[in-house]
Amino acid sequence: MKNKAILEGLLFVVGEDGLSIEQIMDVLAIDIETAKELIKELKVDYEDENRGLRIDFLGNRFKLTTKYEHREYYQKLLLNPETNTLSQAALETLAIIAYNEPITRVQIDTIRGVGSKEVIRKLIAKGFIKESGRSDLPGRPILYETTSEFLDYFGLATIEDLPDMREFLEENTKEEDDESDLYDSKYVEINN
């Protein structure tokens, strides 16, 4: 019984990445039959109508997912103006994608300096970005780009209507130069 609870927690922790049967066997130190039985028992638990999750086998991995029959409530939440605000992380990620599209998640992470996986997932759910193909880079990572919903939300006719970043960078560079003058001393220390 304890292993079933641990498996449930593991599936929650890994999120949309899911777990392969081999990972389940390795982490729980169990054989394949025991792993299959645990998954089966957990699936039965989630079939109860009072549960909002289920276990799916997608992309060769077991994943916790929401029940399809509740989708109208999930959409309602995502479209609610109170929950439809964008966080600072979402705005940063959107700006990076808009100015560099198409772009991979790893490239976004490199520019931001932090992981963007969850932010990207939320932006896709809100309809602001979409998958636009695969890169030719090793591993063929997914490419992301903005959508027409993004343009509508920000009142843009086309992506070319975004402000020119060169002007912004020039202004910031000038401000940094002005600030550095405050700290640069014109006095020279004389050693006796």
N, C-alpha and C positions, 0 to 999 in steps of 0.2 A: 504494500500500500504506500509506503514511504517513497519508493521509486517513481510511482505515478505522479505524486505531488512534485517531486524534483523535476520530472520530465515537463510538467506543465510550466514550472518556473523557467526552465531552460528555453522552452519555446517562446515564452514571453520575452525573455532577455534578448534573444537573437533577433526578434522581430521579423521583418520581411525577408531576412536572409534565410531563415528556416534551418532545419537540421537534417542531415542525411542519416540513414539508418546506421551507417558506420560510426558517425559522430555520437549518436545516442548510445550505441554499444560501448564505445570507448569511454565516454564520460561516466556512464553508470556502471561500467565494468560488468556487463551482462552479455549473454549470447544472443544470437539473432532471433531465436524463437521467443525469448523473454521480452526483447525489445518490441517485437511485433505484437505480442500480447498486451504490453503496456499501452502502446499506441491505440490498439483496438478498444481497450477499456476506457481510455481517455476520450476517444471519439464517441463512445456510447454515452458517457457522462455529458458531453456537449450536445447530444441530440435532444436533451430535455428542452421543452419549449420555454422554460424559464431561464435559459442560458442565452447569451448574446454572441457567443463565439462558437467556432467549430474548428476542426483540424482538417486541413486540405493537404493533398500531395501534389505540389506544383513544382515544376523544374527539378524533379528528382529529389525534392526536399519536403519535409513535413513542416507546415506553417500554421500558426494560429491566424485565423481570418474571421471577419465578421460574417454574420448570417445574411445571406442575400435577401431574405424576406424582410429585413429591417432597413433596407437601403434608402427608403424614402425619408427616414428619420436622420440618417447620416447626411443626406443631401440637404435636408432642412437646416441642420447644424452648420454645414459648410456655407450655405447661402445666407445665414443669419447675419445682419450687419454688425451685431455686437461681437460675433466670433470671426468676422471676416476682415478684421484689421490685420495689418502686416507688421510683424516684429522687425526690429533692427536687422536681425540676421536674414530675414526674408528679403528686406529691401536691399541689403548688400548683395545677396545672391542674385536677385533679379537684375541689379545694375551690372554685375559681372557678366551675366548671361547676355543681357541686351547689348552691351558694348563689345562682346567677343563671340557672339553666336556664329556658328554652332560651336559648342564647347563641351568637354567631358567633365564629369564630377571631380576627377582628380585635378584637372586644371583649375576648377573653381576652388577646390580645397587649398591648392597651392597659393592662389591669389589671396584668399581670405585668411589663410594661416590656421584654419580649424576645419573640422569635418562638416560637410554640408548635406549629408545623406538624408536626414530627417527633414531639413528645410526644403530640399528638392522634392521630397515625397509630398509635403504639404502644398508646395506651389503647383505641383501637377494636379493634386486633388482640387485646388481652387481654380484650375484651368488657366493659370498665368504662363506656364511653360509646358512643353511637350517634348517627347523623344522625337528626334528628327533623323535617326539613322545610326550608323556605327562608324567610328573612326577607323582609320587605317593603322593606328598605333597598335603595339602588341596587346593582345587580349581583346582587341576590337571593342573598346568601351563605347557605351551609349553616348550619343551627342544630344545636347539639349538646346532648345531655342524658345524664344517667346512666342506667344499666341496672339490672335486678334483680341482675345479677352484682356490681355495685358495692355494692348494699345488702347482699347476702350476705357479701361480703368484709369489710365493715366492721361486720357484725352489726346492721344497721338493718332495722326492719320497713318503714318508709316514709321518704321524704326528709324528712318533717317531724320525724323523730327526730334530725336533726342538731342539735348544740349551737347555742344561740342566740348569734349573733355579737355582739349588742349587749352581752351580759355580758362577753365577751372584750374587746371594744373599750373598755368602761368600765374594766376592770381595767388594761389597758395604758395608758390615758390617766392613771389615777391613779398608776401607777408612773412615767410620764414626768414628772408634776407633782412627785413626790417627788424624782426625780433632778435636776430643774431647781433645786430649793431648794439643792442642794449648790453650784451655780455662781452663784447670785444673791447678790451681796454686799450686806449692809445698810450697809456703810460707804460714805461719799461722799467723793470726793477733793475737797480744798479747794484752790482756787487762791489763791496769795498775791499 
